[in-house]
Amino acid sequence: MRELEVFIDTEEIAEFFFHELVKRGYVPTEEELEEIADITFEYLIEKSIIDEEVLDE
């Protein structure tokens, strides 16, 4: 199996969830979206779907 490099942006995750929740009749707050995005990111790490790599800025 080859390695694939993927970049996960929690802001992008939050935006995705916002649009999907609004389509379903929910109006989440910005804080709720940030929490959902963080939980999703942590889930992907826990399931070894992604590895966290901290980039030097």
N, C-alpha and C positions, 0 to 999 in steps of 0.2 A: 504494500500500500504506500502510495507516495504522500509526502507531506504537503499540505496546502496552507499558505499563509493567509490568515483572515484578520481583519481589523474590526473590532467591535467598539462602537461608540455608544455610550450609555445615553447620550442626548438623542441619538437616532432611535434607540430603543424606546425612549420616553415618547418621542413624537409618534412612532408607530402605534404604541399602546393608546395614546390620546385619540388618534383617528379611529382606531378599532373600537374603543370604548364609546366614543361619541356616536358611531354608527349603530351601536347597540342600546343607545339611550342613556348612557352614563356621562356625567360631566365631572371628571376627576380634577382635583387641584394640582397645581404644579408640584407641590410637595409629595402628593400621592404618586404622581408619575415618576418622580425621582426615586422614590422607594421601590416602585415596581421595576424600574430599570436596573437598580442596584441588585435587587433580588434575582432578576433574570440573569444578570452577569455572573453572580455568585453561583447560581444553579449550573450554568454552562461550565464554570470552572470545576465545581464539585463532581460533575458527571464526566469530566475529562474530555469535554467537547472542545474546549479551548484551554490554553495556558495563558496565565497573566504575565505580561511582559511590560515592565515599566520603562518608558523611554525618557532619556535625559533631555530636558528642555533647555 
